[in-house]
């Protein structure tokens, strides 16, 4: 598409063109500094660069073309919204803009100043008319994974067509039953939105597509255990971020191609950093595009990130949905079982998360764990303390960092990360 065609499309979506142009200019420079400056990148990273260069262009055009053909678009903020059901209804599912400070002053007219940046981001992007994904949505699905989101959705629902899924806070049998009921309620909402009936056949086909995407990401995650690391943490994070809004079938094919290249690199003993470079596991809060600050600081401090214990990482891809059920009711049971395995910090107790972090550190041969907490995120701030004790018991060096989307603390954070990396060397 030409710049003129992009602009015309954005105008039809009622974006604030001047502010949106300024945002893309900043994003482009930020991406160049953090990603294009890397040495020894995989050739397959060109796909990542292209997707990001057209993040508000060709992908939005594809979505608009799908809408013109009668498809509906569902926007989400969380991995608890089952893409299997969305695809089974013939709709598209996309992650919404929530990774940068945008429209903060406007956001603080709907949510308190002491709200985490992730929430203020998605509210700000909407109110400032900066996110073509949000403006393309026919339905936005929220979930009750924290009190901040719960209350924000009440206000956000005045600006978008909103559906909120209840996520239980425990994992007993009654909680699984509750979540299954929420899946049925979401299924009904999708059928009403699209006019399509979700059948056993359509859900089975959708489950295979989503599982194939997860398997590609699992393959990539396992290859990162190699030393030297075959891919940078920044590029691996970008792969996971792109998974939320790219076409699922194209994404799966491209990630498998990237894995083929990684396997060839591993066979040659090649990597993005010298063998023996300190290896870190990044745990904690999710990082949406373009929240790349901490990964950049880590990998410019003499370390390489070899895994992400996060919703944009292992937590989202660890488990597949059982494909063996043949009838719709059993498929819904399988969906509920799969999604209730997610070890989100909203759950109490959440001891399996501690075991998963320790296991990931072992499997990926990580020399240490950095826990990322978003300022004002109470669930992960509380769990950071438990993770620290668990890592001490496991003999794994540990650093907890709490920050926001701003760059004001970048120098201070880099000093802390460099000191931590030096202890590992």
SVG drawing of the C-alpha trace seen along z (x, -y; Angstrom):
<svg xmlns="http://www.w3.org/2000/svg" viewBox="-27 -16 60 54">
<polyline fill="none" stroke="black" stroke-width="0.4" points="0.0,0.0 1.1,-3.6 1.3,-6.1 -1.7,-7.8 -3.7,-4.6 -2.6,-4.0 -3.7,-7.5 -7.1,-7.1 -7.7,-3.9 -6.7,-5.5 -9.0,-8.4 -11.9,-6.0 -11.1,-4.4 -11.3,-8.0 -7.8,-7.9 -6.1,-11.2 -3.8,-11.3 -1.3,-13.8 -0.9,-12.1 -0.8,-8.7 1.9,-9.8 4.0,-11.1 3.5,-7.7 4.7,-5.7 7.7,-8.0 8.7,-7.3 8.0,-3.6 10.1,-3.4 13.1,-5.0 12.7,-2.9 12.5,0.3 15.6,-0.7 17.6,-1.4 16.5,1.8 16.1,4.3 17.8,3.3 21.0,2.5 21.5,6.2 24.4,8.1 24.1,11.7 20.3,11.8 18.6,14.7 17.6,14.1 14.1,15.1 14.0,11.9 13.3,10.0 9.7,11.4 9.5,9.8 10.8,6.5 8.3,6.5 5.4,7.3 6.4,4.4 6.9,2.0 3.4,2.7 1.9,3.2 -0.7,0.4 -0.6,0.9 -1.0,4.1 -2.3,6.1 -5.0,3.5 -5.8,3.7 -6.2,7.5 -8.5,7.0 -10.6,4.4 -10.8,6.6 -12.0,9.5 -14.7,7.2 -15.8,6.2 -16.3,9.9 -18.5,10.2 -16.1,11.4 -16.2,10.0 -13.1,8.9 -12.7,9.6 -10.1,7.7 -8.5,9.1 -6.1,8.2 -5.5,11.6 -4.6,15.2 -7.7,16.4 -9.8,15.5 -9.9,18.7 -8.9,18.1 -10.3,21.6 -13.9,20.3 -13.3,17.1 -11.9,18.8 -14.7,21.5 -17.2,18.7 -15.5,17.5 -14.2,14.4 -10.7,12.9 -9.0,12.4 -6.4,9.7 -4.5,8.4 -5.1,4.7 -2.6,1.9 -1.3,1.8 2.5,1.6 3.3,-2.1 2.4,-5.4 -0.2,-6.9 -3.1,-9.2 -2.2,-9.1 -4.0,-12.3 -7.1,-11.1 -6.8,-7.7 -6.7,-9.3 -10.2,-10.7 -11.5,-7.1 -9.1,-5.3 -7.1,-6.5 -3.6,-7.9 -2.2,-5.0 -3.3,-2.4 -0.7,-0.3 0.6,-1.4 -0.9,1.6 -4.4,0.6 -3.8,-3.1 -2.3,-2.2 -5.3,-0.4 -7.6,-3.1 -5.3,-5.9 -4.9,-4.4 -8.7,-4.3 -9.5,-7.7 -6.6,-9.3 -7.8,-7.5 -4.4,-5.9 -5.0,-2.2 -6.4,-0.9 -6.9,2.5 -9.2,1.2 -11.1,-0.8 -11.5,2.3 -13.1,4.4 -16.7,5.4 -16.3,6.8 -13.7,6.3 -13.4,9.1 -12.0,8.4 -11.4,10.7 -11.3,10.4 -7.6,11.2 -7.1,8.2 -9.1,5.6 -7.7,2.8 -8.9,4.4 -12.3,5.3 -13.0,1.7 -11.5,0.3 -13.7,2.4 -16.8,0.8 -15.7,-2.6 -14.2,-1.2 -17.5,0.4 -18.9,-3.0 -16.7,-3.4 -16.6,0.1 -18.8,3.1 -17.6,5.0 -17.9,8.6 -16.2,9.5 -15.3,13.1 -15.2,14.1 -11.9,15.8 -12.0,17.7 -9.4,16.9 -8.9,20.5 -8.6,23.8 -11.0,26.2 -13.6,28.2 -16.3,25.5 -13.9,22.9 -13.3,25.1 -17.1,25.4 -17.5,21.6 -14.9,21.0 -16.6,23.6 -19.9,21.7 -18.0,18.6 -16.8,20.3 -20.4,21.2 -21.4,17.6 -18.6,16.4 -19.6,19.0 -23.2,17.6 -21.9,14.0 -19.8,15.0 -22.7,16.7 -24.9,13.7 -22.1,11.4 -21.3,13.4 -24.6,15.2 -22.6,18.4 -23.2,21.5 -20.1,23.0 -20.2,26.7 -18.0,29.7 -16.4,29.6 -15.7,25.9 -14.3,26.0 -12.1,29.1 -10.7,27.3 -10.0,24.1 -8.4,26.1 -5.9,27.7 -5.0,24.3 -4.4,22.8 -2.5,25.8 -0.3,25.7 0.7,22.1 1.5,23.1 3.6,26.1 5.6,23.8 6.2,21.5 7.1,24.5 9.6,25.6 11.2,22.2 11.3,22.1 13.1,25.5 15.7,24.5 16.7,21.6 18.3,24.1 21.3,24.3 24.5,22.5 25.4,20.3 21.8,18.9 20.5,19.2 18.2,16.2 18.2,13.1 15.7,12.6 14.5,9.5 13.7,11.3 12.1,14.2 9.9,11.8 8.9,10.1 7.8,13.5 5.5,14.0 4.2,10.5 3.4,10.8 1.5,14.1 -1.3,12.0 -2.3,10.1 -0.8,11.8 -2.8,14.3 -2.4,17.6 -1.6,19.8 0.9,17.5 2.5,16.9 2.8,20.7 4.5,21.3 7.0,18.4 7.9,19.4 8.6,23.0 10.8,21.5 12.6,19.5 13.1,22.7 14.6,24.5 17.1,21.7 17.8,21.9 18.4,25.7 20.9,25.1 22.7,22.5 22.8,24.8 24.3,27.6 27.1,25.2 27.7,24.1 26.7,20.5 24.6,18.0 23.8,14.4 26.4,14.2 29.5,16.1 29.3,19.5 29.2,18.9 27.4,15.6 25.4,15.2 21.9,16.6 18.8,15.1 15.2,16.1 12.8,13.2 9.7,13.8 6.6,11.9 4.3,9.4 3.4,9.6 5.1,7.3 3.0,6.0 4.4,4.2 6.4,1.9 7.4,2.7 11.0,3.6 12.8,1.5 13.9,4.2 14.9,6.8 17.1,4.2 18.7,3.2 19.5,6.8 20.9,7.7 23.0,4.6 24.5,5.4 26.4,8.5 23.6,11.2 21.2,13.0 17.6,13.8 16.8,17.5 13.2,17.6 10.1,15.7 7.9,16.9 5.1,14.7 1.7,14.5 3.7,13.3 5.8,16.4 5.8,19.8 2.6,19.3 0.6,18.8 2.0,21.7 3.0,24.4 -0.3,26.4 -2.2,27.6 -5.9,28.1 -6.9,31.8 -8.0,32.6 -9.4,36.0 -13.0,35.1 -15.5,35.7 -18.6,33.8 -19.0,30.1 -19.7,30.6 -16.5,32.6 -14.6,30.0 -15.8,27.3 -14.6,29.5 -11.2,29.7 -11.0,26.0 -11.8,25.3 -9.2,27.8 -6.5,26.3 -7.1,22.7 -7.4,23.4 -3.8,24.7 -2.5,21.2 -0.6,20.1 -1.6,16.4 -0.8,14.4 -4.5,13.9 -4.8,17.4 -4.5,18.2 -2.6,20.4 -0.3,20.4 2.5,22.7 2.7,24.3 4.1,21.1 7.1,21.4 7.7,24.9 7.4,23.8 10.0,21.0 12.5,23.4 11.9,26.0 12.3,23.4 15.6,22.2 16.9,25.7 15.7,26.7 17.0,23.5 20.3,23.6 19.6,20.1 22.3,18.6 19.7,16.4 16.1,15.1 15.0,11.5 11.4,10.9 9.7,8.0 6.9,6.3 4.8,3.5 4.4,0.6 1.1,0.8 0.5,4.4 -0.3,6.0 -0.6,9.6 2.9,9.8 4.4,7.6 3.2,10.0 4.4,13.1 7.8,11.5 8.5,12.1 7.5,15.7 9.4,16.3 12.5,14.8 12.3,17.3 11.7,20.2 14.7,19.2 16.9,18.9 15.8,22.4 16.6,23.7 20.0,22.0 19.1,19.7 20.4,16.1 17.4,13.7 16.8,10.0 13.4,8.4 12.7,5.2 9.6,3.0 9.2,0.3 6.7,-1.3 6.6,-2.1 8.7,-5.3 12.4,-5.6 13.2,-7.9 14.6,-5.0 16.5,-3.3 19.9,-4.4 19.2,-3.2 17.8,0.1 20.8,0.7 23.2,0.2 21.3,2.8 21.2,5.3 24.9,4.8 25.7,5.5 23.6,8.6 25.1,9.9 28.6,9.3 27.9,11.6 26.9,14.3 30.2,14.0"/>
</svg>
